[in-house]
């Protein structure tokens, strides 16, 4: 299921979307999850996106197993979970010379 970070997380957030009301439910779930990840980084909390949609669980799809575990009704869709916890180490920002990356020619 790819749930390694979930097993060791302090908190998990599962954005759920009512797909009967939203045509672009995956995009909306992605935006919500991205804001959660950005907020976690702002507050110094470790965060990891764990993709569920289209993944196999142990007996059912990962999304179905999460729904069963949390008692989420079938009309809701799950794209991913966001695992939150204390960072083991602070990540370093890699310095990049952007002048080498900019090209003014055609592709």
C-alpha positions in Angstrom: 0.0 0.0 0.0 3.0 2.3 0.3 1.9 3.3 3.8 5.4 3.4 5.4 5.3 7.0 6.5 1.8 6.5 7.9 3.0 3.8 10.3 5.4 6.2 11.9 3.5 9.5 11.6 2.1 11.4 14.6 -1.0 12.5 12.6 -2.5 11.6 9.3 -4.9 13.8 7.4 -7.2 12.2 4.8 -8.8 14.8 2.5 -12.1 13.4 1.3 -14.1 14.7 -1.6 -17.7 14.2 -2.5 -17.3 13.3 -6.2 -21.0 13.5 -6.8 -20.7 17.3 -6.4 -17.3 17.9 -8.1 -16.3 16.9 -11.6 -12.6 17.7 -10.9 -12.4 16.0 -7.5 -8.8 14.9 -8.0 -7.6 18.4 -8.7 -9.5 19.8 -5.7 -8.1 17.1 -3.4 -4.6 17.9 -4.8 -5.0 21.6 -4.0 -6.2 20.9 -0.5 -3.4 18.5 0.1 -0.8 20.9 -1.3 -2.0 23.6 1.1 -1.7 21.1 4.0 1.9 20.3 2.9 2.8 24.0 2.6 1.3 24.8 6.0 3.2 21.9 7.6 6.5 23.2 6.2 5.7 26.8 7.4 5.2 25.5 10.9 8.3 23.2 10.8 6.3 20.0 10.7 7.4 17.0 8.6 4.9 16.0 6.0 4.6 13.4 3.3 2.0 12.9 0.5 0.9 9.2 0.4 -0.9 8.5 -2.8 -4.0 6.2 -2.5 -6.1 6.5 -5.7 -5.4 3.6 -8.1 -3.1 1.8 -5.7 -3.6 -1.8 -4.4 -4.0 -2.4 -0.7 -3.7 -5.8 1.0 -7.2 -7.0 0.1 -8.9 -4.1 -1.7 -7.7 -0.8 -3.3 -5.9 1.5 -0.9 -8.7 4.0 -1.0 -11.3 1.4 -0.1 -9.2 0.1 2.8 -8.8 3.6 4.2 -12.6 4.2 3.8 -13.3 0.9 5.7 -10.8 1.8 8.4 -12.2 5.3 9.0 -15.9 4.5 8.2 -16.0 6.9 5.3 -19.2 6.6 3.1 -18.7 5.3 -0.4 -19.8 8.5 -2.1 -16.6 10.1 -1.0 -13.3 9.7 -2.9 -9.8 9.6 -1.5 -6.8 10.7 -3.6 -4.2 10.6 -0.8 -3.3 10.9 2.8 -0.9 13.4 4.3 1.3 12.0 7.0 2.5 14.6 9.6 5.3 14.3 12.2 8.4 15.7 13.8 11.3 16.1 11.3 14.3 13.9 12.1 16.6 16.5 10.5 16.2 19.8 8.8 16.5 19.7 5.0 19.1 21.9 3.4 18.2 24.0 0.4 20.4 23.2 -2.5 22.0 26.2 -4.1 21.3 26.2 -7.9 22.9 28.5 -10.5 19.7 29.4 -12.4 21.7 31.3 -15.1 22.9 28.0 -16.4 19.3 26.7 -16.5 17.8 29.5 -18.5 17.8 29.1 -22.3 16.6 31.8 -24.7 16.6 29.7 -27.8 13.7 27.7 -29.1 13.1 24.3 -27.6 
